[in-house]
Amino acid sequence: MPDINAPRLTFPTKLGFGASGLGTLYHDVSESEAAAVFQEVYDAGWRYFDTAPLYGHGLSELRLGHFLRTIPRASVTVSTKAGRYMVPPRGETVDYGYWAAPLRLKPVFDYSYDGTMRSIEQSANRIGITDFDLVYIHDVDRFTHGAGFERRFDEAVEGCYRALADLRKGGYIKAVGVGVNESDIATRFVQACDLDVVMMAGRYTLLERGATVDLFPAAKAAGTQIVAAGVFNSGILAAGPDSAKATYDYGAPPADVVAKVRRLQEICRSENVPLQAAAVQFPLRHPQVSAAVLGMSRIGRAAQNMEWYNWPISDALWAKLDAAVALTTV
């Protein structure tokens, strides 16, 4: 008999590829460069690919679709997100935010049932598949919606989740998740919905452990898997604390964060371990974390991330790093 407690979705590899960068996050990426990055990641053995309508306002999904048509569909797990669809701006000024060269489309927030179906239909057209493995409810958080958050949360539970649950029940998607940056909100979703996966961005990293207080216990009780994203805390753990390019939560890092990262870097250097290696490996040490998603947009980064993923790190060093991070800070 089938195991009714078995997860609806099993991730094929511990490392997943986040395709936001190929939507031209922060800098332009040519079509040929994007294709080469996808191929390099696939050749390195990565088999989980994540995207979203927001990434490049549809460009990331289009580029992923181009790549998927060159490989066997069954060889990879594919996830996208819902909560926005794209429309022509028709003369309206559009804030393209962090995207350097996106499609010139306007994103519209819509967490209703019908809006979710529209979002999924657009994603299917851009990517060219109808059988998504996983769809996340995207960006229902205070950072994105401010004073309108509670209304958006209710809309997402009553509309977006219900639509995705119906698609899951019908066999059109395998699993339903939520992807946010705030662990208490992720916890509320776990408690309100039958979720398969939470993509937790930035709140369970080498630098931050806050999600272990609320999300991890709730997810364990519900049988919900966790995918770690933002493992570099948007950049500071990759660039290093003293780099002019270092960012934290997509902005300039506060002094206390810089000081903590500097301490983590010193501990790593004491055993000749790159800070980035510890950042990549850290979330995967936890038994509730099924995969870690890493974003890349330059050729050669897949090999570099694999080197960090395989870098030997002693238990003694992990103990020092854990001791240097207090749950109540950052």
C-alpha positions as protocol buffer text, in pm:
chain_id: "A"
residue {
  index: 1
  type: MET
  ca { x: 0 y: 0 z: 0 }
}
residue {
  index: 2
  type: PRO
  ca { x: 122 y: 355 z: -66 }
}
residue {
  index: 3
  type: ASP
  ca { x: 254 y: 551 z: 229 }
}
residue {
  index: 4
  type: ILE
  ca { x: -10 y: 819 z: 295 }
}
residue {
  index: 5
  type: ASN
  ca { x: 246 y: 1013 z: 499 }
}
residue {
  index: 6
  type: ALA
  ca { x: 503 y: 1021 z: 220 }
}
residue {
  index: 7
  type: PRO
  ca { x: 573 y: 1368 z: 73 }
}
residue {
  index: 8
  type: ARG
  ca { x: 394 y: 1450 z: -251 }
}
residue {
  index: 9
  type: LEU
  ca { x: 721 y: 1582 z: -392 }
}
residue {
  index: 10
  type: THR
  ca { x: 1077 y: 1457 z: -352 }
}
residue {
  index: 11
  type: PHE
  ca { x: 1358 y: 1690 z: -453 }
}
residue {
  index: 12
  type: PRO
  ca { x: 1604 y: 1516 z: -688 }
}
residue {
  index: 13
  type: THR
  ca { x: 1913 y: 1706 z: -569 }
}
residue {
  index: 14
  type: LYS
  ca { x: 2010 y: 1895 z: -257 }
}
residue {
  index: 15
  type: LEU
  ca { x: 2109 y: 2199 z: -459 }
}
residue {
  index: 16
  type: GLY
  ca { x: 1851 y: 2383 z: -665 }
}
residue {
  index: 17
  type: PHE
  ca { x: 1907 y: 2654 z: -923 }
}
residue {
  index: 18
  type: GLY
  ca { x: 1726 y: 2984 z: -869 }
}
residue {
  index: 19
  type: ALA
  ca { x: 1677 y: 3154 z: -1205 }
}
residue {
  index: 20
  type: SER
  ca { x: 1610 y: 3506 z: -1080 }
}
residue {
  index: 21
  type: GLY
  ca { x: 1951 y: 3623 z: -1199 }
}
residue {
  index: 22
  type: LEU
  ca { x: 1874 y: 3512 z: -1552 }
}
residue {
  index: 23
  type: GLY
  ca { x: 1583 y: 3753 z: -1542 }
}
residue {
  index: 24
  type: THR
  ca { x: 1858 y: 4021 z: -1531 }
}
residue {
  index: 25
  type: LEU
  ca { x: 1863 y: 4080 z: -1157 }
}
residue {
  index: 26
  type: TYR
  ca { x: 2104 y: 4373 z: -1098 }
}
residue {
  index: 27
  type: HIS
  ca { x: 2274 y: 4336 z: -1439 }
}
residue {
  index: 28
  type: ASP
  ca { x: 2192 y: 4242 z: -1796 }
}
residue {
  index: 29
  type: VAL
  ca { x: 2241 y: 3883 z: -1912 }
}
residue {
  index: 30
  type: SER
  ca { x: 2238 y: 3801 z: -2282 }
}
residue {
  index: 31
  type: GLU
  ca { x: 2037 y: 3516 z: -2430 }
}
residue {
  index: 32
  type: SER
  ca { x: 2353 y: 3321 z: -2508 }
}
residue {
  index: 33
  type: GLU
  ca { x: 2490 y: 3372 z: -2156 }
}
residue {
  index: 34
  type: ALA
  ca { x: 2161 y: 3259 z: -2001 }
}
residue {
  index: 35
  type: ALA
  ca { x: 2155 y: 2946 z: -2215 }
}
residue {
  index: 36
  type: ALA
  ca { x: 2515 y: 2868 z: -2121 }
}
residue {
  index: 37
  type: VAL
  ca { x: 2443 y: 2909 z: -1748 }
}
residue {
  index: 38
  type: PHE
  ca { x: 2143 y: 2676 z: -1765 }
}
residue {
  index: 39
  type: GLN
  ca { x: 2349 y: 2415 z: -1949 }
}
residue {
  index: 40
  type: GLU
  ca { x: 2641 y: 2447 z: -1708 }
}
residue {
  index: 41
  type: VAL
  ca { x: 2412 y: 2400 z: -1408 }
}
residue {
  index: 42
  type: TYR
  ca { x: 2247 y: 2096 z: -1566 }
}
residue {
  index: 43
  type: ASP
  ca { x: 2582 y: 1943 z: -1663 }
}
residue {
  index: 44
  type: ALA
  ca { x: 2701 y: 1990 z: -1303 }
}
residue {
  index: 45
  type: GLY
  ca { x: 2418 y: 1764 z: -1191 }
}
residue {
  index: 46
  type: TRP
  ca { x: 2161 y: 2011 z: -1056 }
}
residue {
  index: 47
  type: ARG
  ca { x: 1809 y: 1888 z: -1118 }
}
residue {
  index: 48
  type: TYR
  ca { x: 1581 y: 2136 z: -941 }
}
residue {
  index: 49
  type: PHE
  ca { x: 1504 y: 2462 z: -1123 }
}
residue {
  index: 50
  type: ASP
  ca { x: 1303 y: 2746 z: -967 }
}
residue {
  index: 51
  type: THR
  ca { x: 1166 y: 3061 z: -1128 }
}
residue {
  index: 52
  type: ALA
  ca { x: 880 y: 3311 z: -1092 }
}
residue {
  index: 53
  type: PRO
  ca { x: 678 y: 3553 z: -1305 }
}
residue {
  index: 54
  type: LEU
  ca { x: 840 y: 3846 z: -1120 }
}
residue {
  index: 55
  type: TYR
  ca { x: 1192 y: 3753 z: -1228 }
}
residue {
  index: 56
  type: GLY
  ca { x: 1257 y: 3982 z: -1521 }
}
residue {
  index: 57
  type: HIS
  ca { x: 879 y: 4031 z: -1552 }
}
residue {
  index: 58
  type: GLY
  ca { x: 849 y: 3699 z: -1730 }
}
residue {
  index: 59
  type: LEU
  ca { x: 1196 y: 3682 z: -1885 }
}
residue {
  index: 60
  type: SER
  ca { x: 1332 y: 3419 z: -1645 }
}
residue {
  index: 61
  type: GLU
  ca { x: 1038 y: 3188 z: -1718 }
}
residue {
  index: 62
  type: LEU
  ca { x: 1082 y: 3236 z: -2094 }
}
residue {
  index: 63
  type: ARG
  ca { x: 1451 y: 3151 z: -2073 }
}
residue {
  index: 64
  type: LEU
  ca { x: 1391 y: 2848 z: -1854 }
}
residue {
  index: 65
  type: GLY
  ca { x: 1135 y: 2728 z: -2106 }
}
residue {
  index: 66
  type: HIS
  ca { x: 1386 y: 2757 z: -2388 }
}
residue {
  index: 67
  type: PHE
  ca { x: 1630 y: 2545 z: -2193 }
}
residue {
  index: 68
  type: LEU
  ca { x: 1374 y: 2282 z: -2090 }
}
residue {
  index: 69
  type: ARG
  ca { x: 1300 y: 2213 z: -2454 }
}
residue {
  index: 70
  type: THR
  ca { x: 1661 y: 2090 z: -2494 }
}
residue {
  index: 71
  type: ILE
  ca { x: 1648 y: 1826 z: -2219 }
}
residue {
  index: 72
  type: PRO
  ca { x: 1414 y: 1545 z: -2113 }
}
residue {
  index: 73
  type: ARG
  ca { x: 1133 y: 1703 z: -1907 }
}
residue {
  index: 74
  type: ALA
  ca { x: 1133 y: 1411 z: -1664 }
}
residue {
  index: 75
  type: SER
  ca { x: 1497 y: 1473 z: -1576 }
}
residue {
  index: 76
  type: VAL
  ca { x: 1424 y: 1788 z: -1373 }
}
residue {
  index: 77
  type: THR
  ca { x: 1192 y: 1925 z: -1106 }
}
residue {
  index: 78
  type: VAL
  ca { x: 1048 y: 2265 z: -1195 }
}
residue {
  index: 79
  type: SER
  ca { x: 882 y: 2520 z: -968 }
}
residue {
  index: 80
  type: THR
  ca { x: 736 y: 2862 z: -1031 }
}
residue {
  index: 81
  type: LYS
  ca { x: 530 y: 3102 z: -824 }
}
residue {
  index: 82
  type: ALA
  ca { x: 185 y: 3262 z: -819 }
}
residue {
  index: 83
  type: GLY
  ca { x: 48 y: 3593 z: -694 }
}
residue {
  index: 84
  type: ARG
  ca { x: 136 y: 3816 z: -988 }
}
residue {
  index: 85
  type: TYR
  ca { x: 48 y: 3817 z: -1356 }
}
residue {
  index: 86
  type: MET
  ca { x: 184 y: 4042 z: -1630 }
}
residue {
  index: 87
  type: VAL
  ca { x: -2 y: 4294 z: -1843 }
}
residue {
  index: 88
  type: PRO
  ca { x: 106 y: 4548 z: -2108 }
}
residue {
  index: 89
  type: PRO
  ca { x: 165 y: 4883 z: -1936 }
}
residue {
  index: 90
  type: ARG
  ca { x: -20 y: 5073 z: -2212 }
}
residue {
  index: 91
  type: GLY
  ca { x: 167 y: 5396 z: -2150 }
}
residue {
  index: 92
  type: GLU
  ca { x: 180 y: 5362 z: -1772 }
}
residue {
  index: 93
  type: THR
  ca { x: 516 y: 5416 z: -1605 }
}
residue {
  index: 94
  type: VAL
  ca { x: 649 y: 5089 z: -1461 }
}
residue {
  index: 95
  type: ASP
  ca { x: 902 y: 5060 z: -1180 }
}
residue {
  index: 96
  type: TYR
  ca { x: 1135 y: 4782 z: -1292 }
}
residue {
  index: 97
  type: GLY
  ca { x: 1312 y: 4773 z: -957 }
}
residue {
  index: 98
  type: TYR
  ca { x: 1618 y: 4550 z: -945 }
}
residue {
  index: 99
  type: TRP
  ca { x: 1573 y: 4417 z: -1300 }
}
residue {
  index: 100
  type: ALA
  ca { x: 1829 y: 4558 z: -1544 }
}
residue {
  index: 101
  type: ALA
  ca { x: 1668 y: 4449 z: -1872 }
}
residue {
  index: 102
  type: PRO
  ca { x: 1331 y: 4283 z: -1804 }
}
residue {
  index: 103
  type: LEU
  ca { x: 1044 y: 4228 z: -2040 }
}
residue {
  index: 104
  type: ARG
  ca { x: 856 y: 4558 z: -2062 }
}
residue {
  index: 105
  type: LEU
  ca { x: 550 y: 4427 z: -1883 }
}
residue {
  index: 106
  type: LYS
  ca { x: 369 y: 4546 z: -1572 }
}
residue {
  index: 107
  type: PRO
  ca { x: 326 y: 4302 z: -1281 }
}
residue {
  index: 108
  type: VAL
  ca { x: -15 y: 4299 z: -1116 }
}
residue {
  index: 109
  type: PHE
  ca { x: -61 y: 4154 z: -768 }
}
residue {
  index: 110
  type: ASP
  ca { x: -359 y: 3921 z: -754 }
}
residue {
  index: 111
  type: TYR
  ca { x: -394 y: 3644 z: -497 }
}
residue {
  index: 112
  type: SER
  ca { x: -755 y: 3566 z: -589 }
}
residue {
  index: 113
  type: TYR
  ca { x: -864 y: 3228 z: -723 }
}
residue {
  index: 114
  type: ASP
  ca { x: -910 y: 3359 z: -1078 }
}
residue {
  index: 115
  type: GLY
  ca { x: -594 y: 3570 z: -1060 }
}
residue {
  index: 116
  type: THR
  ca { x: -396 y: 3263 z: -959 }
}
residue {
  index: 117
  type: MET
  ca { x: -532 y: 3064 z: -1250 }
}
residue {
  index: 118
  type: ARG
  ca { x: -437 y: 3349 z: -1483 }
}
residue {
  index: 119
  type: SER
  ca { x: -86 y: 3357 z: -1337 }
}
residue {
  index: 120
  type: ILE
  ca { x: -43 y: 2981 z: -1383 }
}
residue {
  index: 121
  type: GLU
  ca { x: -173 y: 2997 z: -1741 }
}
residue {
  index: 122
  type: GLN
  ca { x: 76 y: 3272 z: -1826 }
}
residue {
  index: 123
  type: SER
  ca { x: 361 y: 3077 z: -1665 }
}
residue {
  index: 124
  type: ALA
  ca { x: 264 y: 2766 z: -1861 }
}
residue {
  index: 125
  type: ASN
  ca { x: 273 y: 2967 z: -2184 }
}
residue {
  index: 126
  type: ARG
  ca { x: 611 y: 3121 z: -2107 }
}
residue {
  index: 127
  type: ILE
  ca { x: 779 y: 2803 z: -1983 }
}
residue {
  index: 128
  type: GLY
  ca { x: 600 y: 2573 z: -2225 }
}
residue {
  index: 129
  type: ILE
  ca { x: 493 y: 2308 z: -1975 }
}
residue {
  index: 130
  type: THR
  ca { x: 162 y: 2229 z: -1811 }
}
residue {
  index: 131
  type: ASP
  ca { x: 284 y: 1990 z: -1542 }
}
residue {
  index: 132
  type: PHE
  ca { x: 453 y: 2202 z: -1277 }
}
residue {
  index: 133
  type: ASP
  ca { x: 607 y: 2000 z: -997 }
}
residue {
  index: 134
  type: LEU
  ca { x: 562 y: 2276 z: -743 }
}
residue {
  index: 135
  type: VAL
  ca { x: 398 y: 2619 z: -731 }
}
residue {
  index: 136
  type: TYR
  ca { x: 470 y: 2862 z: -448 }
}
residue {
  index: 137
  type: ILE
  ca { x: 243 y: 3143 z: -327 }
}
residue {
  index: 138
  type: HIS
  ca { x: 485 y: 3432 z: -365 }
}
residue {
  index: 139
  type: ASP
  ca { x: 571 y: 3739 z: -156 }
}
residue {
  index: 140
  type: VAL
  ca { x: 276 y: 3758 z: 82 }
}
residue {
  index: 141
  type: ASP
  ca { x: 474 y: 3947 z: 344 }
}
residue {
  index: 142
  type: ARG
  ca { x: 499 y: 4280 z: 523 }
}
residue {
  index: 143
  type: PHE
  ca { x: 809 y: 4382 z: 328 }
}
residue {
  index: 144
  type: THR
  ca { x: 614 y: 4366 z: 2 }
}
residue {
  index: 145
  type: HIS
  ca { x: 267 y: 4478 z: 108 }
}
residue {
  index: 146
  type: GLY
  ca { x: 317 y: 4694 z: 415 }
}
residue {
  index: 147
  type: ALA
  ca { x: -13 y: 4806 z: 566 }
}
residue {
  index: 148
  type: GLY
  ca { x: -202 y: 4594 z: 313 }
}
residue {
  index: 149
  type: PHE
  ca { x: -44 y: 4270 z: 429 }
}
residue {
  index: 150
  type: GLU
  ca { x: -334 y: 4129 z: 632 }
}
residue {
  index: 151
  type: ARG
  ca { x: -576 y: 4177 z: 344 }
}
residue {
  index: 152
  type: ARG
  ca { x: -333 y: 4010 z: 105 }
}
residue {
  index: 153
  type: PHE
  ca { x: -276 y: 3722 z: 346 }
}
residue {
  index: 154
  type: ASP
  ca { x: -649 y: 3653 z: 370 }
}
residue {
  index: 155
  type: GLU
  ca { x: -683 y: 3680 z: -7 }
}
residue {
  index: 156
  type: ALA
  ca { x: -396 y: 3435 z: -57 }
}
residue {
  index: 157
  type: VAL
  ca { x: -539 y: 3176 z: 182 }
}
residue {
  index: 158
  type: GLU
  ca { x: -893 y: 3202 z: 50 }
}
residue {
  index: 159
  type: GLY
  ca { x: -803 y: 3243 z: -318 }
}
residue {
  index: 160
  type: CYS
  ca { x: -450 y: 3154 z: -424 }
}
residue {
  index: 161
  type: TYR
  ca { x: -411 y: 2854 z: -195 }
}
residue {
  index: 162
  type: ARG
  ca { x: -756 y: 2720 z: -284 }
}
residue {
  index: 163
  type: ALA
  ca { x: -676 y: 2744 z: -656 }
}
residue {
  index: 164
  type: LEU
  ca { x: -343 y: 2568 z: -616 }
}
residue {
  index: 165
  type: ALA
  ca { x: -498 y: 2301 z: -393 }
}
residue {
  index: 166
  type: ASP
  ca { x: -758 y: 2235 z: -664 }
}
residue {
  index: 167
  type: LEU
  ca { x: -484 y: 2204 z: -926 }
}
residue {
  index: 168
  type: ARG
  ca { x: -296 y: 1966 z: -696 }
}
residue {
  index: 169
  type: LYS
  ca { x: -608 y: 1758 z: -637 }
}
residue {
  index: 170
  type: GLY
  ca { x: -665 y: 1739 z: -1012 }
}
residue {
  index: 171
  type: GLY
  ca { x: -309 y: 1620 z: -1072 }
}
residue {
  index: 172
  type: TYR
  ca { x: -203 y: 1929 z: -1267 }
}
residue {
  index: 173
  type: ILE
  ca { x: 65 y: 2021 z: -1012 }
}
residue {
  index: 174
  type: LYS
  ca { x: 230 y: 1788 z: -766 }
}
residue {
  index: 175
  type: ALA
  ca { x: 286 y: 2018 z: -470 }
}
residue {
  index: 176
  type: VAL
  ca { x: 188 y: 2355 z: -322 }
}
residue {
  index: 177
  type: GLY
  ca { x: 415 y: 2585 z: -129 }
}
residue {
  index: 178
  type: VAL
  ca { x: 472 y: 2938 z: -10 }
}
residue {
  index: 179
  type: GLY
  ca { x: 781 y: 3150 z: -65 }
}
residue {
  index: 180
  type: VAL
  ca { x: 843 y: 3443 z: 170 }
}
residue {
  index: 181
  type: ASN
  ca { x: 1119 y: 3627 z: 357 }
}
residue {
  index: 182
  type: GLU
  ca { x: 955 y: 3640 z: 701 }
}
residue {
  index: 183
  type: SER
  ca { x: 942 y: 3323 z: 909 }
}
residue {
  index: 184
  type: ASP
  ca { x: 643 y: 3417 z: 1125 }
}
residue {
  index: 185
  type: ILE
  ca { x: 434 y: 3465 z: 811 }
}
residue {
  index: 186
  type: ALA
  ca { x: 554 y: 3134 z: 671 }
}
residue {
  index: 187
  type: THR
  ca { x: 447 y: 2979 z: 1001 }
}
residue {
  index: 188
  type: ARG
  ca { x: 98 y: 3129 z: 966 }
}
residue {
  index: 189
  type: PHE
  ca { x: 66 y: 2978 z: 619 }
}
residue {
  index: 190
  type: VAL
  ca { x: 174 y: 2636 z: 744 }
}
residue {
  index: 191
  type: GLN
  ca { x: -91 y: 2654 z: 1014 }
}
residue {
  index: 192
  type: ALA
  ca { x: -364 y: 2780 z: 778 }
}
residue {
  index: 193
  type: CYS
  ca { x: -303 y: 2564 z: 470 }
}
residue {
  index: 194
  type: ASP
  ca { x: -202 y: 2211 z: 371 }
}
residue {
  index: 195
  type: LEU
  ca { x: 138 y: 2304 z: 234 }
}
residue {
  index: 196
  type: ASP
  ca { x: 397 y: 2066 z: 95 }
}
residue {
  index: 197
  type: VAL
  ca { x: 691 y: 2306 z: 97 }
}
residue {
  index: 198
  type: VAL
  ca { x: 797 y: 2640 z: 240 }
}
residue {
  index: 199
  type: MET
  ca { x: 1071 y: 2831 z: 59 }
}
residue {
  index: 200
  type: MET
  ca { x: 1228 y: 3030 z: 339 }
}
residue {
  index: 201
  type: ALA
  ca { x: 1446 y: 3311 z: 207 }
}
residue {
  index: 202
  type: GLY
  ca { x: 1715 y: 3457 z: 428 }
}
residue {
  index: 203
  type: ARG
  ca { x: 1585 y: 3352 z: 768 }
}
residue {
  index: 204
  type: TYR
  ca { x: 1772 y: 3023 z: 801 }
}
residue {
  index: 205
  type: THR
  ca { x: 2131 y: 3090 z: 704 }
}
residue {
  index: 206
  type: LEU
  ca { x: 2480 y: 3079 z: 847 }
}
residue {
  index: 207
  type: LEU
  ca { x: 2409 y: 3433 z: 970 }
}
residue {
  index: 208
  type: GLU
  ca { x: 2047 y: 3397 z: 1084 }
}
residue {
  index: 209
  type: ARG
  ca { x: 1864 y: 3116 z: 1264 }
}
residue {
  index: 210
  type: GLY
  ca { x: 1531 y: 3283 z: 1347 }
}
residue {
  index: 211
  type: ALA
  ca { x: 1318 y: 3037 z: 1149 }
}
residue {
  index: 212
  type: THR
  ca { x: 1406 y: 2761 z: 1394 }
}
residue {
  index: 213
  type: VAL
  ca { x: 1199 y: 2936 z: 1661 }
}
residue {
  index: 214
  type: ASP
  ca { x: 863 y: 2940 z: 1482 }
}
residue {
  index: 215
  type: LEU
  ca { x: 867 y: 2791 z: 1132 }
}
residue {
  index: 216
  type: PHE
  ca { x: 1066 y: 2473 z: 1190 }
}
residue {
  index: 217
  type: PRO
  ca { x: 849 y: 2337 z: 1474 }
}
residue {
  index: 218
  type: ALA
  ca { x: 529 y: 2420 z: 1284 }
}
residue {
  index: 219
  type: ALA
  ca { x: 659 y: 2265 z: 963 }
}
residue {
  index: 220
  type: LYS
  ca { x: 768 y: 1949 z: 1143 }
}
residue {
  index: 221
  type: ALA
  ca { x: 426 y: 1911 z: 1303 }
}
residue {
  index: 222
  type: ALA
  ca { x: 256 y: 1959 z: 966 }
}
residue {
  index: 223
  type: GLY
  ca { x: 496 y: 1742 z: 764 }
}
residue {
  index: 224
  type: THR
  ca { x: 595 y: 2040 z: 549 }
}
residue {
  index: 225
  type: GLN
  ca { x: 933 y: 2039 z: 378 }
}
residue {
  index: 226
  type: ILE
  ca { x: 1161 y: 2343 z: 387 }
}
residue {
  index: 227
  type: VAL
  ca { x: 1366 y: 2477 z: 98 }
}
residue {
  index: 228
  type: ALA
  ca { x: 1630 y: 2731 z: 199 }
}
residue {
  index: 229
  type: ALA
  ca { x: 1679 y: 3030 z: -28 }
}
residue {
  index: 230
  type: GLY
  ca { x: 1880 y: 3347 z: 11 }
}
residue {
  index: 231
  type: VAL
  ca { x: 2158 y: 3148 z: 175 }
}
residue {
  index: 232
  type: PHE
  ca { x: 2398 y: 3440 z: 125 }
}
residue {
  index: 233
  type: ASN
  ca { x: 2151 y: 3685 z: 286 }
}
residue {
  index: 234
  type: SER
  ca { x: 2120 y: 3863 z: -50 }
}
residue {
  index: 235
  type: GLY
  ca { x: 2495 y: 3900 z: -89 }
}
residue {
  index: 236
  type: ILE
  ca { x: 2698 y: 3973 z: 223 }
}
residue {
  index: 237
  type: LEU
  ca { x: 2791 y: 3609 z: 282 }
}
residue {
  index: 238
  type: ALA
  ca { x: 2905 y: 3580 z: -79 }
}
residue {
  index: 239
  type: ALA
  ca { x: 3088 y: 3909 z: -126 }
}
residue {
  index: 240
  type: GLY
  ca { x: 3224 y: 3922 z: 230 }
}
residue {
  index: 241
  type: PRO
  ca { x: 3171 y: 4183 z: 502 }
}
residue {
  index: 242
  type: ASP
  ca { x: 3424 y: 4435 z: 370 }
}
residue {
  index: 243
  type: SER
  ca { x: 3322 y: 4436 z: 5 }
}
residue {
  index: 244
  type: ALA
  ca { x: 3168 y: 4748 z: -144 }
}
residue {
  index: 245
  type: LYS
  ca { x: 2923 y: 4512 z: -318 }
}
residue {
  index: 246
  type: ALA
  ca { x: 2802 y: 4354 z: 6 }
}
residue {
  index: 247
  type: THR
  ca { x: 2426 y: 4377 z: 58 }
}
residue {
  index: 248
  type: TYR
  ca { x: 2196 y: 4251 z: 329 }
}
residue {
  index: 249
  type: ASP
  ca { x: 1825 y: 4201 z: 256 }
}
residue {
  index: 250
  type: TYR
  ca { x: 1883 y: 4389 z: -72 }
}
residue {
  index: 251
  type: GLY
  ca { x: 2020 y: 4700 z: 99 }
}
residue {
  index: 252
  type: ALA
  ca { x: 2329 y: 4832 z: 271 }
}
residue {
  index: 253
  type: PRO
  ca { x: 2423 y: 4602 z: 562 }
}
residue {
  index: 254
  type: PRO
  ca { x: 2392 y: 4748 z: 915 }
}
residue {
  index: 255
  type: ALA
  ca { x: 2707 y: 4774 z: 1124 }
}
residue {
  index: 256
  type: ASP
  ca { x: 2608 y: 4492 z: 1360 }
}
residue {
  index: 257
  type: VAL
  ca { x: 2549 y: 4259 z: 1067 }
}
residue {
  index: 258
  type: VAL
  ca { x: 2887 y: 4348 z: 917 }
}
residue {
  index: 259
  type: ALA
  ca { x: 3054 y: 4280 z: 1252 }
}
residue {
  index: 260
  type: LYS
  ca { x: 2889 y: 3941 z: 1288 }
}
residue {
  index: 261
  type: VAL
  ca { x: 2981 y: 3836 z: 933 }
}
residue {
  index: 262
  type: ARG
  ca { x: 3336 y: 3952 z: 991 }
}
residue {
  index: 263
  type: ARG
  ca { x: 3353 y: 3724 z: 1296 }
}
residue {
  index: 264
  type: LEU
  ca { x: 3214 y: 3430 z: 1098 }
}
residue {
  index: 265
  type: GLN
  ca { x: 3472 y: 3494 z: 828 }
}
residue {
  index: 266
  type: GLU
  ca { x: 3754 y: 3497 z: 1082 }
}
residue {
  index: 267
  type: ILE
  ca { x: 3641 y: 3163 z: 1224 }
}
residue {
  index: 268
  type: CYS
  ca { x: 3627 y: 3011 z: 875 }
}
residue {
  index: 269
  type: ARG
  ca { x: 3969 y: 3143 z: 784 }
}
residue {
  index: 270
  type: SER
  ca { x: 4114 y: 2982 z: 1097 }
}
residue {
  index: 271
  type: GLU
  ca { x: 4062 y: 2646 z: 925 }
}
residue {
  index: 272
  type: ASN
  ca { x: 4110 y: 2761 z: 564 }
}
residue {
  index: 273
  type: VAL
  ca { x: 3739 y: 2731 z: 485 }
}
residue {
  index: 274
  type: PRO
  ca { x: 3578 y: 2988 z: 252 }
}
residue {
  index: 275
  type: LEU
  ca { x: 3293 y: 3177 z: 417 }
}
residue {
  index: 276
  type: GLN
  ca { x: 3085 y: 3096 z: 109 }
}
residue {
  index: 277
  type: ALA
  ca { x: 3135 y: 2722 z: 159 }
}
residue {
  index: 278
  type: ALA
  ca { x: 2995 y: 2743 z: 510 }
}
residue {
  index: 279
  type: ALA
  ca { x: 2704 y: 2953 z: 382 }
}
residue {
  index: 280
  type: VAL
  ca { x: 2614 y: 2701 z: 111 }
}
residue {
  index: 281
  type: GLN
  ca { x: 2639 y: 2398 z: 337 }
}
residue {
  index: 282
  type: PHE
  ca { x: 2485 y: 2539 z: 653 }
}
residue {
  index: 283
  type: PRO
  ca { x: 2110 y: 2503 z: 581 }
}
residue {
  index: 284
  type: LEU
  ca { x: 2151 y: 2152 z: 444 }
}
residue {
  index: 285
  type: ARG
  ca { x: 2281 y: 2030 z: 781 }
}
residue {
  index: 286
  type: HIS
  ca { x: 1928 y: 2052 z: 920 }
}
residue {
  index: 287
  type: PRO
  ca { x: 1716 y: 1737 z: 861 }
}
residue {
  index: 288
  type: GLN
  ca { x: 1405 y: 1943 z: 781 }
}
residue {
  index: 289
  type: VAL
  ca { x: 1572 y: 2124 z: 490 }
}
residue {
  index: 290
  type: SER
  ca { x: 1516 y: 1927 z: 171 }
}
residue {
  index: 291
  type: ALA
  ca { x: 1710 y: 2155 z: -65 }
}
residue {
  index: 292
  type: ALA
  ca { x: 1892 y: 2486 z: -90 }
}
residue {
  index: 293
  type: VAL
  ca { x: 1832 y: 2713 z: -389 }
}
residue {
  index: 294
  type: LEU
  ca { x: 2126 y: 2916 z: -518 }
}
residue {
  index: 295
  type: GLY
  ca { x: 2097 y: 3190 z: -777 }
}
residue {
  index: 296
  type: MET
  ca { x: 2357 y: 3236 z: -1049 }
}
residue {
  index: 297
  type: SER
  ca { x: 2382 y: 3448 z: -1359 }
}
residue {
  index: 298
  type: ARG
  ca { x: 2742 y: 3412 z: -1471 }
}
residue {
  index: 299
  type: ILE
  ca { x: 2927 y: 3129 z: -1642 }
}
residue {
  index: 300
  type: GLY
  ca { x: 3155 y: 2943 z: -1401 }
}
residue {
  index: 301
  type: ARG
  ca { x: 2945 y: 2998 z: -1091 }
}
residue {
  index: 302
  type: ALA
  ca { x: 2797 y: 2647 z: -1096 }
}
residue {
  index: 303
  type: ALA
  ca { x: 3142 y: 2493 z: -1064 }
}
residue {
  index: 304
  type: GLN
  ca { x: 3231 y: 2739 z: -791 }
}
residue {
  index: 305
  type: ASN
  ca { x: 2916 y: 2660 z: -592 }
}
residue {
  index: 306
  type: MET
  ca { x: 2977 y: 2287 z: -628 }
}
residue {
  index: 307
  type: GLU
  ca { x: 3330 y: 2337 z: -494 }
}
residue {
  index: 308
  type: TRP
  ca { x: 3187 y: 2520 z: -191 }
}
residue {
  index: 309
  type: TYR
  ca { x: 2920 y: 2254 z: -148 }
}
residue {
  index: 310
  type: ASN
  ca { x: 3185 y: 1981 z: -135 }
}
residue {
  index: 311
  type: TRP
  ca { x: 3441 y: 2173 z: 75 }
}
residue {
  index: 312
  type: PRO
  ca { x: 3532 y: 1970 z: 388 }
}
residue {
  index: 313
  type: ILE
  ca { x: 3419 y: 2139 z: 709 }
}
residue {
  index: 314
  type: SER
  ca { x: 3491 y: 1983 z: 1047 }
}
residue {
  index: 315
  type: ASP
  ca { x: 3237 y: 1938 z: 1324 }
}
residue {
  index: 316
  type: ALA
  ca { x: 3460 y: 2152 z: 1544 }
}
residue {
  index: 317
  type: LEU
  ca { x: 3438 y: 2443 z: 1301 }
}
residue {
  index: 318
  type: TRP
  ca { x: 3061 y: 2411 z: 1280 }
}
residue {
  index: 319
  type: ALA
  ca { x: 3046 y: 2425 z: 1659 }
}
residue {
  index: 320
  type: LYS
  ca { x: 3249 y: 2748 z: 1661 }
}
residue {
  index: 321
  type: LEU
  ca { x: 3028 y: 2904 z: 1393 }
}
residue {
  index: 322
  type: ASP
  ca { x: 2712 y: 2802 z: 1576 }
}
residue {
  index: 323
  type: ALA
  ca { x: 2843 y: 2950 z: 1900 }
}
residue {
  index: 324
  type: ALA
  ca { x: 2917 y: 3279 z: 1725 }
}
residue {
  index: 325
  type: VAL
  ca { x: 2556 y: 3328 z: 1617 }
}
residue {
  index: 326
  type: ALA
  ca { x: 2290 y: 3411 z: 1875 }
}
residue {
  index: 327
  type: LEU
  ca { x: 1927 y: 3349 z: 1784 }
}
residue {
  index: 328
  type: THR
  ca { x: 1812 y: 3679 z: 1926 }
}
residue {
  index: 329
  type: THR
  ca { x: 2035 y: 3895 z: 1711 }
}
residue {
  index: 330
  type: VAL
  ca { x: 2011 y: 4008 z: 1349 }
}
